[in-house]
Amino acid sequence: MKLAGKKVIVLGERDGVQGTALSECVKAAGGEVVLTVNQCFV
């Protein structure tokens, strides 16, 4: 996925994939993370 030049909001799950891990993937793809949040979806 090409995210170069895109601003991204990351929603992670506490018991699943963490927002910090998703943020690193977005940065590696060239995107800019503007907000990272971890939630508990039950």
C-alpha positions as CSV (number, residue, x, y, z in Angstrom):
1,M,0.0,0.0,0.0
2,K,1.4,3.4,-0.9
3,L,1.0,5.8,1.9
4,A,3.6,8.4,0.9
5,G,2.3,11.9,1.7
6,K,-0.8,10.6,3.5
7,K,-1.8,11.4,7.1
8,V,-3.1,8.4,9.0
9,I,-5.1,7.9,12.2
10,V,-4.2,4.5,13.8
11,L,-6.7,2.6,15.9
12,G,-5.2,-0.4,17.7
13,E,-6.7,-3.0,20.0
14,R,-5.4,-3.7,23.5
15,D,-5.6,-7.5,23.2
16,G,-5.0,-7.6,19.4
17,V,-2.7,-5.6,17.2
18,Q,-1.3,-2.7,19.2
19,G,-1.5,0.8,17.7
20,T,2.2,1.3,18.1
21,A,2.9,-1.7,15.9
22,L,0.5,-0.4,13.3
23,S,2.1,3.0,13.5
24,E,5.5,1.6,12.7
25,C,4.0,-0.2,9.6
26,V,2.5,3.1,8.4
27,K,5.7,4.9,8.8
28,A,7.6,2.2,6.9
29,A,5.1,2.6,4.1
30,G,5.8,6.4,4.0
31,G,2.7,7.6,5.8
32,E,2.6,10.2,8.6
33,V,0.8,9.1,11.8
34,V,-1.1,12.0,13.3
35,L,-2.9,10.0,16.1
36,T,-2.3,6.6,17.6
37,V,-5.0,5.2,20.0
38,N,-5.4,1.8,21.7
39,Q,-8.9,0.7,22.6
40,C,-10.5,-2.3,24.1
41,F,-13.2,-3.6,21.8
42,V,-15.5,-6.0,23.6
